[in-house]
Amino acid sequence: MRFVLPVLIVIAGLSGFAQSAKAWWNGDWSYRKEITIDAGPTGGNLPSDAGRVPVLVRLHDGNLKFTDAKEDGTDLRFIAADDKTPLNFHVETFDPVLGIGLVWVDMPEVKAGATTKLWMYYGNSKAASGGDSRAAYDADEVLVYHFAEKGAPAHDWTAYGNTAAKAVPGDTGSLIGAGVKLDGNTAIQVPAKSSLAIPDGGALTFAAWIRPDDTRSEVLYARHDAGGSLIVGIEQGRPYVSVQPVGGTAQRGDSSEAIAPQMWHHIAVTADQQVVLYVDGQPRDTLPVKLPALTGATSIGGDANGDAVTAGFAGGMDEVEISKTARPAGYIRALFASQVADSKFVQFGQDEQNSAWGGGYFIVILKSVTTDGWVIIGILLVMAAISWWVMADRARYIGQVGKSNKAFLAAFARAGRDVFQFERMLSGVGAERLPREEFVRIESAPLYRMLSVGIEELRERLGQVSHLRHAPPLTEQAIEAIRATMDASLIRETQALNRWMVLLTIAISGGPFIGLLGTVVGVMITFAAIAVAGDVNVNAIAPGIAAAMVATCAGLFVAIPALFGYNYLLIKSKEEVASMSVFVDQFIARLAEMSHAHAALGGLAAE
């Protein structure tokens, strides 16, 4: 029962420590903020799972203190809800002067009706840029224009490099950062490339934000090839999509509602087994038709043929996206919900600051410790608690033994080393009697218990005498018998001094081996996980190996204090045992001396 409280304290501390160990991805970053992607009714209200989707994270003075981050935003990191997995992202804009940041985060999975959490870390002056636009989009994404360029052709942020042929006028007052301002006579032309080619019956997704100046007929997206075509446009304010099969009749789907001019709207078209038109994230019409082969150049903001532009779009345009797959309805809705101003799809939590305690690489290591590792560490911490309790208990007991023995020797010296006189002092008989407090200290001394055993043995041989001078001489056998009795008492007192010390030797010898077992098991699990994942890189190996070494550190944490404490207590115990052994020798020598003196006096009297 005496172990229950220390063990419970250690287990509670271990639980709290393990909980705090999960609280920070990397201690080199000073701040983090929780971000919630709400695909439920109060947020994006997705009709279906979006799958993998790039989510726009708008940063401003209301949700980020720009002075806590690097000036160029290169210390930004986005981590999944498990606080372990880094997410791909890229920074479109980060301006601490204006207090504006636009970051596109690659969310691996966004499910309808659910919330997905992630962490944004910042505040590391030594961090290099972690953004990568090519990794932030999947392989089906073949063109993404943010229109952040000034006086240069639109840059494709995907890995395919489908940059526009010519520069078009920029629009600084766009929906998302910068955009383009088209006048109806200029289109964005993209040269034909294999990555943009659509085979017969192939899949496609086109999406863009537009702000038309008026309600005239305009083309937003056009593809032509050998008599087949795909046109996305606006007629009298109503968005439409038109598909012209090769050698067939054009089919057209229209929105039942017109969009207001001078307002931003999201237009999207998906095509696979059918063609679906979306306006502001909602499906508006469906065509039961497949796309023809489209391998020619792409026109955005008009139907261009060289320098000639037909039905050019007049107004603002932003965030053009083209994919070689038909994105689900949830994906289209997620694009709209995350990019629209004042979106509730992306919600920000409170800033959290990394405290000095528990920060740095140690938290990263502890977060990687597996369950078996925590079991080993828990066992070792229980062993540590037991060893600390033993050291505290033995130090207290040995200290009490030293003080009580010292008080005993002082009182015994005042009695002239006469055991019978000392006995009368303890019982309060005679001129000198001990104070109650001193008697209590002496009574608890091991030397007192040893002397009591010796006196009892002595009385059995001498009978009732009041002084050694009145006693008959002792034989050598009697003296040795008294010594043997006191030596037996000395052994019992030595055992009491060394009680529980075996637990320290177990901690010293067993702690490192138990920790080594945890390390070996942790290394085995790490390599097995790498083998299953098939991904061999230092980022996958290092945390697991480092976490496995924590068990060995815990074993040393148990053994080293126990080693120092054991050696100290052993020396102090030997000192007390030596003192008691000396007293036994002195007492026996005193008995022998008195006995021989008595025998000599008896011989003189006889003469």
Order of alpha helices (4+ residues) and beta strands (2+ residues): alpha-beta-beta-beta-beta-beta-beta-beta-beta-beta-beta-beta-beta-beta-beta-beta-beta-beta-beta-beta-beta-beta-beta-alpha-beta-alpha-alpha-alpha-alpha-alpha-alpha-alpha-alpha
